[in-house]
C-alpha cells in the first residue's frame, strides 16, 4: 500500500536540480517553475493512447465464445497505433490467450473461444497497444472476468461445503494514512469467488478497545473515517453470516506526511484539500485522457478547486508530488456517466424462433457502439476499484508502478509504436496463441462460494451443451473473413456468365492484364493505368491466393472455377501502399479469393508465406434466420443463449439505429444491451429486456 520513499529519492535528481536553479527567483515564480517541472515529469509517464473494450456477457462459461469490440483513442499528434493486443490472463498473471488485431479507424474486433476444460476461477481481460506497454499496467484496459466450468459446478455443488473464508483489504484514501489526521478508509469484503459480501466489522487497538465500527454493503464495500496514531497497531475483526470470522491487521500509519482528500464534486470541478503535516510545499497535478492539464503549488493548509479538463468527459487523476519529484498521494475521480441512449424492442414478449426488431435512439455523431442480446445472467457484485461517494465515483486503488516511473523520470521507450500493419512475418513479434489444455486444478472454495442463481445458470448450460453434443450442433458463427487488400479492379465471377475454365475467366473479365505462356507455364502482366499514362508492366505481379504468396500461377490454374469468388488486381502506388505492399512489389498485385477459403491453410502447410499471419482474423457473428419454414433444420433444437452480437452498430443521420434477430428455443428473459463511447471518449450504455415464452 505504501512506497518506500527513501529508496526512490536517488531517482529524482533531475527535478531537484530544476528546483535548486529556481531558489534565487521570487517565491511565486519559483513555485510556478516547480509546478511546471512536476507536470512535465508526470506527463512523460502517461500514455497518450487509451483503449476501451466492451464484450458480450458479464461473465462466461467454459466452452462459450467471448465476442468483443474495442476503440483506441489518442491525445497526441504522434502516429496512431494500428495494432491492438488483447489477452486473457489467469489468476497468477500467466497469459492463456493472446490476440493481435488490426486497428481500422480507431476500432478493432475479435473473439475468444474459451476451451471447455478451463477451470472455474477469476481471470483478467487485458487490452493495450504495444506503445502503451511503456507505461504503467494500470493505464491498460483491464477487467476482472469470472469464467465457470459447468462440469465443476455440477460436481462440487453436491459435495459438503468446506469452510467459507472471507477476504478483506483496506485502502486509505489517496494511498496514504498519516498519523494524527482523520483519514477515510475503504474496505472491500469478498468471498472466495471475489464476490462482495455484506459483513459487519470493528477496528480495535492492541488492548482490544473498539475504535470504530463499520458495515459493508451488498457489493462488499465499506467506508469509514479513522484517526491513526503512531504508537498503536490496529486490527479489524469481521463477521458475516455463513462465513468464518476474519481478523486482519490494518496498514501502518506514516509518522508524518500529507494526503489528498476530495470534497464536493460538481460540474465546476473538484474540491481538493491536502491534510497532514509537512514542512515542505507540494505540487498538485491533474491529468485526464493521458494529458496533464493542471499543476499548482500547494501547502498543507491548501484547498484547491481543480477544474475538469473536458466537461463531456468528466474524469480526473490527481497526483500529489513533493519537491523531490516523488508521488506521495493519488486520487481518481469521475462523475456518473450521464450520456444515455434509448433502447426499445418492438414488443416485450415473444415466442421461440420469432423475429425481433430493436431500435436505438439518442446517438451522437461518431459514437462507437456494440450491441449484444443474450440470456440475462445475474450480475456478480465484485469490487471494481471505485466507490460511489456523493454522486461521484472515487478510486481507491493507487498506481504504484506509475509512482515509481515518475520517481525514475524515465524518458526512453522500450516498446515501439506500430503505425503500420506489416504484411510479412516480423521476427521480433510474438505470434498470437491460445492455450488449449489446462492442468487439472479445481478451486473448490471458489465454486462453492458462487451464489445460487449463478449455479443454476451453470447447470442449465451443462444441459444445453449436452443437447448440442447429441445433435452435433455447432455454434452459429461465420468463418473469419480473409483480409482483402485494396485493389484498383475487382471482378466477382458470379456477376458473369459461366466460363469454361480458369484461364478463360481471367482473360475475359479484365482488359487490364495480358496472359501468356512462358516456358510452358501461364503468366500474367498488368497494365498500369493513370490519368497521364498507360503502360504494360515489365515483370510478373505479386501472385496471391487467399492471402498466400505464390511463386507462379500453377496453384491458381488448378483451382475449381466454381470456387473462385473474385479476381482482384492493383497497380497504383496508392492501393499498394494502402495495404503496406509498396515495398514488396514493383509490378502490381494479382489476387484470387476463393469462396471456401480452404487454400489458405493448405498452402500454409506447404510452407508458403502467408500475409498478415501474425494477426487474428475476427469472425462474424451469424444471426440464424427462422427455421419454421420447414426442412431438416427446423427439426433440430436451437438453444442459443447469445442471440445477437454486432461490434459496430451504425447510426443514421437522425441519431438512431435498428437491428433485427430471431429468438431461439430457449425461454426466459434476454437482455438487449448497447454500449460504447462517444467521440470525446465518454462511455454510453442503454439496455432493455425481452421475455421469450412458449406459445400456447
Secondary structure, DSSP 4 states (H G I P E B T S, - for coil): ----GGGGGGGGHHHHHHHHTTTTS-HHHHHHHHHHHHHHHHHTTS-SEEEEEEES-SSEETT-EEEEEEEEEESSSSPPP-EEEEEEE-TTS-EEEEEEEE-BTTEEEEEEE--TTPPSEEEEEEEE-TGGGGS-GGGSEEEEEEEE-HHHHHHHTTSPP-----EEEEEEGGG--BTTSEEEEEEEEE-TTS-B---EEEEE-TT--EEEEEE--TTSEEEEEEE--SS---EEEEE-TTS--EEEEPPPPBSSEE--EEEEEETTEEEEE--EE-SS-EEEEEEETTEEEEEEEE-TT-EEEEPPS-TTS-EEEEEEEETTS-EEEEEEEEEPP--B-EEEES-SEE-TT-EEEEEEE-PPTT-EEEEEEEE--PPP----SEEEETTEEEE----HHHHHHHHHT----SS----S--SS--TTSPPPEE---------HHHHHTS-HHHHHHHHHHHHHHHHHHHHT----EEPPPPPPPP-SEEEEGGGS---SSHHHHHHHH-SSEEEEEETTEEEEEEEEE-SS-EEE-SS--EEEETTEEESSSHHHHTS-GGGEEEEEEE-SHHHHHHTT-TTT-SS-EEEEEESS-HHHHHHHHTT--BTTTTS--PPEEP-PPP-TT-SGGGGS----SEEEEESSPPP-TTS-EEEEEE--S--EEEEEEEEEE-TTS-EEEEEEEEEE----
